[in-house]
């Protein structure tokens, strides 16, 4: 029986040495758990060795049991120590991977800029607000009544051929002019007033360097008693002075169905005259459509193309650049 006891003792000592070596070499927590199961599990190596204790006499069993407990305690202690070391190493590796260098410059992001068209609109509105005009707003989808009929342009009026309109369903259309906002405002307000509206208009047009199917207008309207064409001319000349500096201007007779008389205002640039305003005195038929007494009230209106002004201000040769979304172009402003 002494041989059986010696064999078990030697097996336990060998197993302990083997187990402690594996624990010391365990690469991670998962491997460490597998070692624990391999040696201390119900079907582990320690249990298999202790299964031979039944062959020992009762007097020899306590010594082998004590050696087994010593092995178990040593292994568990080694497992806990190695577990702490691996956990600490894992935490350090994670901290190292996630470490932030607060002295490192952040990624550069290009600063946004105001689009040249919006910048031009803002500049125009700032001038007109400074001249006493109030900014108003209106829809881009309109009815034929507000876009044409209330502006003295019935269905059979030849002026409709001047604007190739984009029609929608149920009698709606994309507005061809910002004048429709003026009608809506006059329906809800009584004179005197001075208003300005800026917005997009849409027409069926061939796109080239100077034409676009979508463009922007700024339009003013002043209504009161005893307003004259002289007031209109003085207003537009002062606006041009504030926008473009001291420039020579001229007014040429023109035609718009909702103004009478109508004119176009030209500004001299070098040896050339460039038209920037369409304008005129509000036609009495427009006042009647909104319920104003044309015998009592007079008014004037004028509209300017934003794209044309922006092209003049910045020397831009092609209107299509405004809608290209080319950062090389936009970053210049």
C-alpha positions as CSV (number, residue, x, y, z in Angstrom):
1,X,0.0,0.0,0.0
2,X,3.0,2.2,0.6
3,X,3.6,2.1,-3.2
4,X,0.1,3.3,-3.9
5,X,0.5,6.2,-1.5
6,X,3.8,7.2,-3.0
7,X,2.4,7.0,-6.5
8,X,-0.5,9.3,-5.6
9,X,1.8,11.7,-3.8
10,X,4.1,11.9,-6.8
11,X,1.2,12.3,-9.2
12,X,-0.1,15.3,-7.1
13,X,3.3,16.9,-7.0
14,X,3.8,16.5,-10.7
15,X,0.2,17.8,-11.4
16,X,0.9,20.8,-9.2
17,X,4.1,21.7,-11.0
18,X,2.4,21.2,-14.4
19,X,-0.6,23.3,-13.4
20,X,1.3,26.1,-11.9
21,X,3.5,26.3,-15.0
22,X,0.5,26.5,-17.3
23,X,-1.1,29.2,-15.1
24,X,2.1,31.3,-15.3
25,X,2.0,31.0,-19.1
26,X,-1.7,31.6,-19.6
27,X,-2.0,34.3,-22.3
28,X,-5.4,35.7,-21.4
29,X,-8.4,35.3,-19.1
30,X,-10.2,32.7,-21.3
31,X,-7.1,30.4,-21.3
32,X,-6.9,30.8,-17.5
33,X,-10.5,29.7,-17.1
34,X,-9.8,26.6,-19.2
35,X,-6.9,25.7,-17.0
36,X,-9.0,26.0,-13.9
37,X,-11.6,23.7,-15.4
38,X,-9.0,21.3,-16.6
39,X,-7.4,20.8,-13.2
40,X,-10.1,21.7,-10.7
41,X,-13.3,20.8,-12.5
42,X,-15.6,17.9,-11.5
43,X,-14.0,15.8,-14.2
44,X,-10.6,17.5,-14.0
45,X,-7.2,16.0,-13.5
46,X,-7.2,16.5,-9.7
47,X,-10.5,14.6,-9.4
48,X,-9.1,11.7,-11.4
49,X,-6.1,11.4,-9.2
50,X,-8.1,11.5,-6.0
51,X,-10.3,8.8,-7.4
52,X,-7.5,6.4,-6.6
53,X,-7.6,7.2,-2.8
54,X,-10.1,4.4,-2.4
55,X,-7.3,1.9,-2.7
56,X,-5.4,3.4,0.2
57,X,-5.8,2.3,3.8
58,X,-7.7,4.7,6.0
59,X,-4.6,5.7,7.8
60,X,-2.9,6.9,4.6
61,X,-5.8,8.9,3.2
62,X,-5.4,12.0,5.4
63,X,-1.9,12.7,4.2
64,X,-2.9,12.4,0.6
65,X,-6.0,14.5,1.3
66,X,-3.9,17.2,2.9
67,X,-1.5,17.2,-0.1
68,X,-4.5,17.5,-2.5
69,X,-5.9,20.4,-0.5
70,X,-2.5,22.1,-0.5
71,X,-2.3,21.6,-4.3
72,X,-5.8,23.0,-4.7
73,X,-5.1,26.0,-2.5
74,X,-1.8,26.7,-4.3
75,X,-3.5,26.4,-7.7
76,X,-6.4,28.6,-6.8
77,X,-4.0,31.2,-5.3
78,X,-1.9,31.1,-8.5
79,X,-5.1,31.4,-10.6
80,X,-6.3,34.5,-8.7
81,X,-2.9,36.2,-8.9
82,X,-2.5,35.5,-12.6
83,X,-6.1,36.7,-13.2
84,X,-5.4,40.0,-11.5
85,X,-2.2,40.4,-13.6
86,X,-4.0,39.6,-16.8
87,X,-6.9,41.9,-16.0
88,X,-4.5,44.7,-15.2
89,X,-2.5,44.1,-18.4
90,X,-5.8,44.0,-20.4
91,X,-6.9,47.3,-18.8
92,X,-3.5,48.9,-19.5
93,X,-3.7,47.8,-23.1
94,X,-7.2,49.2,-23.5
95,X,-6.2,52.5,-21.9
96,X,-3.2,52.7,-24.2
97,X,-5.4,52.0,-27.3
98,X,-8.0,54.6,-26.2
99,X,-5.6,57.2,-25.0
100,X,-6.2,60.7,-26.2
101,X,-3.4,63.2,-26.9
102,X,-5.0,66.4,-25.7
103,X,-2.1,68.4,-27.2
104,X,-2.7,67.0,-30.7
105,X,-4.5,69.5,-33.0
106,X,-8.0,68.4,-34.0
107,X,-9.0,67.7,-37.6
108,X,-9.5,70.9,-39.6
109,X,-12.9,71.5,-41.0
110,X,-13.4,74.0,-43.7
111,X,-15.5,77.0,-42.5
112,X,-18.8,77.5,-44.2
113,X,-19.5,80.7,-46.1
114,X,-22.6,82.6,-47.1
115,X,-23.5,81.8,-50.8
116,X,-22.8,84.8,-53.0
117,X,-26.5,85.0,-54.0
118,X,-27.6,85.0,-50.4
119,X,-24.9,87.5,-49.5
120,X,-26.2,89.8,-52.4
121,X,-29.8,89.4,-51.2
122,X,-28.7,90.3,-47.6
123,X,-26.9,93.4,-48.9
124,X,-29.8,94.6,-51.0
125,X,-32.3,94.0,-48.1
126,X,-30.0,95.9,-45.7
127,X,-30.0,98.9,-48.0
128,X,-33.8,98.9,-48.5
129,X,-34.6,98.3,-44.8
130,X,-32.3,101.3,-44.1
131,X,-34.5,103.3,-46.6
132,X,-37.6,102.4,-44.6
133,X,-38.9,99.2,-46.3
134,X,-40.3,96.2,-44.4
135,X,-39.3,92.7,-45.5
136,X,-42.3,90.5,-46.3
137,X,-42.6,86.9,-47.5
138,X,-44.8,84.8,-49.8
139,X,-45.2,81.3,-51.4
140,X,-43.3,80.1,-54.4
141,X,-46.2,77.9,-55.5
142,X,-48.9,80.2,-56.7
143,X,-52.3,80.3,-58.3
144,X,-53.0,81.9,-61.7
145,X,-55.0,84.6,-59.9
146,X,-52.1,86.0,-57.8
147,X,-49.4,85.4,-60.4
148,X,-51.3,86.9,-63.3
149,X,-55.0,88.0,-63.0
150,X,-54.6,90.2,-60.0
151,X,-51.6,91.8,-61.7
152,X,-53.7,92.9,-64.6
153,X,-52.8,89.9,-66.7
154,X,-55.9,87.9,-67.6
155,X,-55.8,84.6,-69.5
156,X,-56.1,86.1,-72.9
157,X,-53.5,88.8,-72.2
158,X,-50.5,88.8,-74.6
159,X,-48.1,89.5,-71.8
160,X,-48.5,85.9,-70.6
161,X,-46.4,84.9,-73.7
162,X,-43.5,86.9,-72.2
163,X,-43.2,84.4,-69.4
164,X,-43.0,80.7,-70.2
165,X,-44.7,79.3,-67.1
166,X,-44.2,76.0,-65.3
167,X,-47.7,74.8,-64.4
168,X,-48.6,72.3,-61.7
169,X,-51.8,70.3,-61.1
170,X,-55.1,71.8,-60.0
171,X,-54.5,75.3,-61.3
172,X,-51.2,75.9,-59.4
173,X,-47.9,77.0,-60.9
174,X,-44.4,78.0,-59.9
175,X,-44.4,81.7,-59.6
176,X,-42.8,83.6,-62.5
177,X,-42.4,86.8,-60.5
178,X,-42.3,88.1,-57.0
179,X,-45.1,90.6,-57.7
180,X,-47.6,88.0,-56.5
181,X,-46.4,88.6,-52.9
182,X,-47.4,92.3,-53.3
183,X,-51.0,91.4,-54.1
184,X,-51.2,89.1,-51.1
185,X,-49.8,91.8,-48.9
186,X,-52.2,94.5,-50.2
187,X,-55.2,92.2,-49.6
188,X,-54.3,92.1,-45.9
189,X,-53.0,95.7,-45.3
190,X,-54.1,99.2,-45.9
191,X,-51.8,102.0,-47.1
192,X,-49.5,103.7,-46.5
193,X,-46.6,101.2,-46.5
194,X,-43.3,100.3,-48.1
195,X,-42.4,96.6,-48.5
196,X,-39.7,94.5,-50.0
197,X,-39.7,90.8,-50.9
198,X,-36.8,88.6,-52.0
199,X,-37.2,85.1,-53.4
200,X,-36.9,82.6,-56.1
201,X,-38.9,82.6,-59.3
202,X,-39.1,79.9,-62.0
203,X,-39.6,80.0,-65.7
204,X,-39.2,77.6,-68.6
205,X,-36.0,78.9,-70.1
206,X,-32.9,77.6,-71.9
207,X,-29.9,77.6,-69.5
208,X,-26.8,79.5,-70.8
209,X,-24.2,81.9,-69.4
210,X,-26.8,84.6,-68.7
211,X,-30.1,82.7,-68.3
212,X,-31.4,80.2,-65.8
213,X,-34.7,78.5,-65.3
214,X,-34.5,79.3,-61.6
215,X,-33.3,82.8,-60.5
216,X,-33.9,85.3,-57.7
217,X,-35.7,88.7,-57.6
218,X,-36.0,91.5,-55.1
219,X,-39.1,93.6,-55.5
220,X,-40.2,96.7,-53.7
221,X,-43.7,98.3,-53.5
222,X,-44.6,101.6,-52.0
223,X,-48.3,102.7,-51.7
224,X,-49.6,105.9,-50.3
225,X,-51.2,109.2,-51.2
226,X,-49.6,111.5,-53.8
227,X,-46.7,109.2,-54.7
228,X,-45.2,110.1,-58.1
229,X,-42.8,108.8,-60.7
230,X,-40.3,111.3,-59.3
231,X,-40.4,109.4,-55.9
232,X,-39.7,106.2,-57.8
233,X,-36.7,107.6,-59.6
234,X,-35.3,109.2,-56.4
235,X,-35.7,105.9,-54.5
236,X,-33.9,103.8,-57.2
237,X,-31.1,106.3,-57.7
238,X,-30.4,106.4,-54.0
239,X,-30.5,102.6,-53.9
240,X,-28.0,102.4,-56.7
241,X,-25.7,104.9,-55.0
242,X,-25.7,102.8,-51.8
243,X,-25.2,99.5,-53.6
244,X,-22.8,100.4,-56.5
245,X,-21.5,103.9,-55.5
246,X,-22.0,107.0,-57.5
247,X,-23.1,105.9,-61.0
248,X,-24.8,107.5,-64.0
249,X,-28.3,106.2,-64.5
250,X,-31.1,106.5,-67.1
251,X,-34.7,105.5,-67.4
252,X,-36.1,104.1,-70.6
253,X,-39.8,103.5,-71.4
254,X,-40.9,99.9,-71.1
255,X,-44.0,97.8,-70.6
256,X,-45.2,95.7,-67.7
257,X,-48.9,94.8,-67.4
258,X,-49.2,95.8,-63.7
259,X,-47.5,99.2,-64.0
260,X,-48.3,102.3,-66.0
261,X,-46.2,104.1,-66.9
262,X,-43.4,101.5,-67.0
263,X,-39.7,101.9,-67.3
264,X,-36.4,100.1,-67.2
265,X,-33.5,101.6,-65.3
266,X,-30.0,101.4,-66.7
267,X,-26.7,101.9,-64.9
268,X,-23.5,102.9,-66.7
269,X,-20.5,100.6,-66.3
270,X,-17.6,102.1,-68.2
271,X,-18.8,102.5,-71.8
272,X,-21.8,100.2,-71.4
273,X,-25.3,100.6,-70.1
274,X,-26.7,97.7,-68.1
275,X,-30.3,97.3,-67.2
276,X,-30.8,96.4,-63.6
277,X,-34.4,97.5,-62.7
278,X,-37.8,97.0,-64.2
279,X,-40.2,99.6,-62.6
280,X,-43.2,101.7,-62.9
281,X,-46.3,103.2,-61.2
282,X,-48.8,100.6,-60.0
283,X,-51.7,100.2,-62.6
284,X,-55.1,101.3,-61.2
285,X,-56.5,97.9,-62.1
286,X,-54.2,96.3,-59.6
287,X,-55.5,98.6,-56.9
288,X,-59.1,97.8,-57.8
289,X,-58.3,94.0,-57.6
290,X,-57.2,94.4,-54.0
291,X,-59.9,96.9,-53.0
292,X,-57.9,100.1,-53.0
293,X,-59.3,103.4,-54.3
294,X,-57.1,104.3,-57.3
295,X,-58.4,107.9,-57.0
296,X,-57.0,108.2,-53.6
297,X,-53.8,106.0,-53.6
298,X,-50.9,105.8,-55.9
299,X,-47.8,103.6,-55.7
300,X,-44.7,102.4,-57.4
301,X,-43.0,99.1,-57.8
302,X,-39.5,98.0,-59.0
303,X,-37.8,94.7,-59.3
304,X,-34.1,93.7,-59.6
305,X,-32.5,90.4,-60.6
306,X,-30.2,89.2,-57.8
307,X,-28.0,87.1,-60.1
308,X,-27.3,90.0,-62.4
309,X,-26.3,92.2,-59.4
310,X,-24.1,89.5,-58.0
311,X,-22.4,89.0,-61.3
312,X,-21.7,92.8,-61.5
313,X,-20.4,93.0,-58.0
314,X,-18.1,90.1,-58.2
315,X,-17.2,90.0,-61.9
316,X,-18.7,86.6,-62.5
317,X,-19.0,85.7,-66.2
318,X,-21.4,82.8,-66.0
319,X,-24.7,82.5,-64.1
320,X,-24.4,78.7,-64.0
321,X,-21.5,79.0,-61.5
322,X,-24.0,80.0,-58.8
323,X,-25.7,76.6,-59.1
324,X,-22.7,74.4,-59.6
325,X,-21.9,73.7,-55.9
326,X,-18.2,73.9,-56.9
327,X,-16.3,74.6,-53.7
328,X,-13.4,76.1,-55.7
329,X,-15.9,78.8,-56.8
330,X,-17.8,79.2,-53.5
331,X,-14.7,79.4,-51.4
332,X,-13.8,82.7,-53.0
333,X,-16.6,84.5,-51.3
